[in-house]
């Protein structure tokens, strides 16, 4: 059986990715990464996803898959963007959400997108895929599911926040699902032939 390292220490993300990839991973053992966190000093989601995947592959000697994701708000010129997890400088989801809501007080244009870039590294081979989930930032938190900015993000075409979606429904629609399902055929081809 082929082994693929999931290059994250975020338990929520590991759980979500295992659900998203469950149907496409036959013959591939998905293992969590236990190595050191690399310095994410890239200037884009793509650069940071590659930094994480390269670090996990180098540390383990195994193929690795990683992502970098966040929320980009039109009225804030794409912020928090690649700084989404560290937006409030505390790495606490509730603090990030509170700061974003404060920065959008009185702003009418609340359009935003969740963005996820998935990166796969296998030896010298690298592949990157981007997934986007358009919507808007709500005025207050709604819902109990998900993590990060889910309670304040209303996906386009829905009347609920992404935190009000059942996990299985979010997995079917989300930016992370779009990116990882797009990269999965590449991973399967490279690992299983």
N, C-alpha and C positions, 0 to 999 in steps of 0.2 A: 504494500500500500504506500502511495506517495504521501509525503508530509509537507504541509504548508504552515508557516508561522504567521499568526495574526499579530502584527506589530502594534500592539496597544496594551496599556496597563489599565484602561478604562473598562471596568467590569460591565457597565451598562452597554458599552459598544460591543464587547465580546458576545454578550447574550444576544443582542440585536443581530449581529452579523451571523451568528450560528443559525438563527431562525431564517434570515434572508437566504443564506447559502445552503440550507439543509437539503433542498431538492437537487442541487447541482454538484454536490460533493461526493457522490458515490465513488469510492476508490481513493479518496483523498482524506487524510487525517488532519484536521484543523487543530493546531496547538497554540496555546496562548504564549506570548513572549514574556520571558522572565529576565531579560537583560537590562542594561542601563538605558535610561532615556537619552536620546540624542538631543543636541541643541537644535531647536527648530528656528533657524535664522534665515529661512528662505523668504523671498518677497512675494510668493504666490502660494495658493493651495497646492498647485502642482509641485513646486519646489519642496514644500514641507512634507508632502506625502512621500516623495522620493527619498528625502532624508531619512524618514522613519523606516521605510522598506529596506533601504540600503543598510542601515544600521542593524536591523534585525537579521538580515541575510548574512552580514559580515560576522555578527556575534555568534550565530547558531550554525553557520555553514549550510543552511537550508534555504529553499525558496521562501520568500516572504511577501506578504501583502499588507498594505497599510492604507490609511486614508488621512486626509486633512479636510476638515469640514467646519462650517460655520454659517452665520447668517450675514447677509449683505443687504443693507437698508438703503434704498434709493436716495432718500432725503439726507442721509448722512454720508453721501458719496461713497457708498459701499462698505462703510464701517458697520459693525466691528470687523467684519471680514476675517482675515487670517488671525486676528487677535481675539476672536470670539470667546475662546476658553479662558483668556486672561484679561478680558475687557475691563473688569473692575479691579484688576491686579491682585485678586485674592484666590482665583481659581475655584470659587464657590458659585455654583449655578444661580442661586437666589440673588447673590450680589450682582452678577452680570445682568440678570433680567431686570432688577431694580434700576440699575444704571441706564440700561437701554430705554426703559419706560420714562425715566427722568429726562433723558436727552431728546425724547420725542414729545414731551409735553407741549401741547398747542400746535403740533405739526399735523396738517391735514393729510398730506401725502405720506401714507404709511406702507407703500409698496416695498416688498422685500422678497428675497429668495434664500432658501436654504441651499447651500452649495456643498457638494462632496466630491472630492477627487480621490479616486482609488489608484494606487500604484502597485505594480507587481514587479518584483526583482527576482531573477533566477540566473545566477552566474552573471554573465555580461549582458543578458537580455533584460530590458526594462520596457514596461508598457504602462501608460497612464490614460485614465478615462474620467471624464467629468460628468456629474449628474446634477441637475438643478430642479428645485421644487418651488415654483413661484407662489406668492401669496401676499399677505400683509401682516403687519404687527398690530395686535389688538391693544386696547387701552388698559386692560387688566388681565391677570392670570385666569385661565379656565382649564379645568381638567386635572386628572391625577396620574395619567400615564406618561411615559416617555421621560426625558431628562433635558437638561440644557434649556434652550429657548422654546421648547415645545408648548408650554402653557400660554405663550403669548403670540404664537404663530398660527394664523388661519390660512390653510392652503387654498389656493385659487379654486373656485367652484364648489367649495364646501362651506357649511354654516357652523362648523365646529373648529376648535383649535386642534393642533396635532396631538396635544395631550388628552383630548377627549376621544380620540380614535382608539379602538382596540388595537393592541400591539400587532396583531396579524394584518389589520387593515393598513396601519401605518407602514408596516414592512412592505406591503404591496405597492404603496404610492410614493414613498419618501425619496429624497435626494440620495440617500445612502443606498437604498434599494436600486435606484436607477444606475448608479455608478458601479456597484458591485455585480449586479446582474449583467451589465454590459462587459465587464472585464472577465467574468467567469469562463466564457468559451475560450479565451486566450489562456487562462490558467489551466484549464482541462487539457487543451492541446499540448501545452508545454510539459505538463506533468504526466499525462497519461498517453500522449501520442495520438 
